[in-house]
C-alpha cells in the first residue's frame, strides 16, 4: 500500500501594492499545480477520521513551521484566529469536495480576513495513512521550492486549518500574511 501526500503551491505570492494585485515573478516561475510524494509502505499506520486530533495537527504544523523559521533566523509567526477560520473553512471545503484541491478562492479568503496587508501566500496539502500527518505535510512543504518560499517569506501572521473526510484524507491549509 502506498501512502499519499499531495501538495499545492500558492498561486504565486500575492502582493498588494497601490491597490493592485500582482504576482511575484519568482513565484510564477516555480509554480507547479501539485506534487506527489510517496514513501515506503512499511511504516503505514491507518487512521480513521474519527481518531484524528484536528486541533493537535494544527498546533503541530504551527510549532514545526515556527521551529524551522527560528532555525534560519526568522521571526516566529503569530496565529490569527480570523486567518485560522478561513484556513479551516478551505480545508473543510476541499475535504468535502466543495472545491477542488488547490487555491481556488484564495483572494476571497484573504479579503475576508479583513486585516490590512502588504503580502499574502498560502500552502495546502493533503495526505492519508500516515501516523504523523502534520509532519508529513510540513516535510513535504519544506522539500518544495514554492512552499518553502512561502514558509521563509516576510510574513508575521498565520492561520492553519485541518479537516478530514470519510475516506481518511487529511487536508491542510496554511495562510501567511504580512500585516501593515
Residue, then its C-alpha position, 0 to 999 in steps of 0.5 A: x500500500x502506498x501512502x499519499x501526500x499531495x501538495x499545492x503551491x500558492x498561486x504565486x505570492x500575492x502582493x498588494x501594492x497601490x491597490x493592485x494585485x500582482x504576482x511575484x515573478x519568482x513565484x510564477x516561475x516555480x509554480x507547479x499545480x501539485x506534487x506527489x510524494x510517496x514513501x515506503x509502505x512499511x511504516x503505514x499506520x491507518x487512521x480513521x477520521x474519527x481518531x484524528x486530533x484536528x486541533x493537535x495537527x494544527x498546533x503541530x504544523x504551527x510549532x514545526x513551521x515556527x521551529x524551522x523559521x527560528x532555525x534560519x533566523x526568522x521571526x516566529x509567526x503569530x496565529x490569527x484566529x480570523x486567518x485560522x477560520x478561513x484556513x479551516x473553512x478551505x480545508x473543510x471545503x476541499x475535504x468535502x469536495x466543495x472545491x477542488x484541491x488547490x487555491x481556488x478562492x484564495x483572494x476571497x479568503x484573504x479579503x475576508x480576513x479583513x486585516x490590512x496587508x502588504x503580502x499574502x501566500x498560502x500552502x495546502x496539502x493533503x495526505x492519508x495513512x500516515x501516523x504523523x500527518x502534520x509532519x508529513x505535510x510540513x516535510x513535504x512543504x519544506x522539500x518544495x521550492x514554492x512552499x518553502x518560499x512561502x514558509x521563509x517569506x516576510x510574513x508575521x501572521x498565520x492561520x492553519x486549518x485541518x479537516x478530514x473526510x470519510x475516506x481518511x484524507x487529511x487536508x491542510x491549509x496554511x495562510x501567511x500574511x504580512x500585516x501593515 
